[in-house]
Amino acid sequence: MIVEDNFFPDPKEHPPTITVAEICERFNAAGLPCKAERQNDNVKVVFNGRKSNLLFTVNPSGNLLTATMPEESDYNADFACRLFEVFDSIGWSYEPTND
């Protein structure tokens, strides 16, 4: 079984207008230093010093559509809280998925 953490915007209340650079700025401001790596229609955000990463899908304008954090992530409660706070600040919700 693979468990992933998924984050989704509410498109009616929070249309996808945040860019990769903007989300990285928010993570950095929250004490989660990171960098973005473009991969075709996806962007991988890698957090410095951690195995954790996020995989974002983006639209042609470069705005974020969805985010997934793979199971093999290396995060603790403090990291997770700051991560959730950033997503909450842009109106995205969390939904665990079991595949």
SEVEXLO-549602 format. One record per residue (C-alpha): residue number from 1; x, z, y. Coordinates in pm, 1 decimal, padded with zeros to 6 digits. Layout:
BEGIN
NODE  resi        c1        c3        c2
NODE   NUM         X         Z         Y
...
This chain:
BEGIN
NODE  resi        c1        c3        c2
NODE     1   00000.0   00000.0   00000.0
NODE     2   00126.7  -00088.9   00346.5
NODE     3   00012.7   00117.3   00641.4
NODE     4   00049.7  -00015.3   00991.2
NODE     5  -00046.9   00127.5   01326.1
NODE     6  -00242.4  -00124.2   01532.2
NODE     7  -00323.0  -00115.7   01901.0
NODE     8  -00591.7  -00330.2   02060.6
NODE     9  -00718.9  -00377.2   02414.7
NODE    10  -01086.9  -00357.5   02495.9
NODE    11  -01116.0  -00713.0   02635.4
NODE    12  -01430.9  -00638.0   02836.2
NODE    13  -01289.3  -00332.6   03012.2
NODE    14  -00920.0  -00421.8   03001.5
NODE    15  -00860.1  -00796.4   02978.7
NODE    16  -00509.9  -00885.3   02857.7
NODE    17  -00316.6  -00903.0   03184.1
NODE    18  -00010.9  -00691.3   03106.1
NODE    19   00311.0  -00873.6   03029.6
NODE    20   00598.6  -00787.2   02799.7
NODE    21   00818.2  -00693.2   03095.1
NODE    22   00549.3  -00461.3   03231.7
NODE    23   00494.1  -00280.9   02900.7
NODE    24   00870.4  -00238.3   02860.0
NODE    25   00886.6  -00087.6   03211.0
NODE    26   00615.3   00160.0   03111.4
NODE    27   00794.4   00254.5   02790.1
NODE    28   01121.4   00302.9   02978.8
NODE    29   00946.4   00517.8   03242.1
NODE    30   00800.4   00729.5   02959.4
NODE    31   01151.5   00795.5   02825.5
NODE    32   01133.5   00534.2   02549.6
NODE    33   01416.3   00291.4   02630.3
NODE    34   01356.2  -00047.4   02474.9
NODE    35   01417.4  -00419.8   02493.1
NODE    36   01202.1  -00721.0   02413.2
NODE    37   01298.9  -01003.4   02178.3
NODE    38   01087.0  -01320.3   02191.8
NODE    39   00992.2  -01473.3   01853.0
NODE    40   00773.0  -01783.4   01903.1
NODE    41   00420.5  -01654.8   01977.9
NODE    42   00526.0  -01296.2   01914.3
NODE    43   00742.9  -01047.3   02095.9
NODE    44   00926.3  -00767.4   01920.6
NODE    45   00990.6  -00456.7   02129.3
NODE    46   01282.4  -00261.5   01986.0
NODE    47   01332.7   00100.9   02088.2
NODE    48   01694.8   00201.7   02146.8
NODE    49   01838.2   00428.1   01878.4
NODE    50   01534.6   00400.6   01647.3
NODE    51   01417.9   00187.3   01359.2
NODE    52   01081.6   00177.6   01534.9
NODE    53   00962.3  -00144.4   01683.9
NODE    54   00638.6  -00300.1   01796.7
NODE    55   00532.6  -00654.6   01726.5
NODE    56   00308.3  -00796.8   01999.9
NODE    57   00108.5  -01116.5   01990.0
NODE    58   00100.0  -01287.3   02326.9
NODE    59  -00112.2  -01559.7   02482.6
NODE    60   00034.0  -01876.1   02642.1
NODE    61   00055.3  -01693.3   02977.4
NODE    62   00275.2  -01425.2   02822.9
NODE    63   00012.5  -01152.2   02834.0
NODE    64  -00008.8  -00910.0   02543.0
NODE    65  -00302.0  -00947.2   02303.5
NODE    66  -00237.6  -00704.1   02015.4
NODE    67   00038.7  -00473.4   01892.9
NODE    68   00141.1  -00361.7   01545.8
NODE    69   00395.2  -00095.1   01451.2
NODE    70   00519.9  -00147.9   01094.9
NODE    71   00525.8   00133.3   00841.1
NODE    72   00904.0   00154.7   00825.4
NODE    73   00909.0   00298.2   01175.5
NODE    74   01129.1   00590.6   01265.6
NODE    75   00924.8   00811.1   01493.3
NODE    76   00842.4   01175.8   01538.2
NODE    77   00554.0   01351.8   01713.6
NODE    78   00719.4   01340.0   02057.4
NODE    79   00789.4   00967.4   02027.3
NODE    80   00436.1   00900.1   01900.8
NODE    81   00275.9   01100.7   02184.5
NODE    82   00467.6   00910.4   02451.4
NODE    83   00388.5   00580.6   02281.5
NODE    84   00014.9   00662.9   02270.1
NODE    85   00021.0   00772.0   02636.1
NODE    86   00158.1   00433.0   02738.6
NODE    87  -00108.8   00249.9   02540.3
NODE    88  -00380.1   00480.9   02678.2
NODE    89  -00259.6   00407.3   03032.1
NODE    90  -00333.0   00036.0   02984.5
NODE    91  -00668.2   00092.0   02812.2
NODE    92  -00559.2   00006.3   02459.0
NODE    93  -00690.9   00191.9   02156.6
NODE    94  -00528.2   00285.5   01828.6
NODE    95  -00662.4   00186.0   01489.0
NODE    96  -00480.5   00263.3   01164.1
NODE    97  -00508.1  -00012.1   00904.4
NODE    98  -00455.1   00010.3   00528.3
NODE    99  -00372.4  -00316.6   00356.0
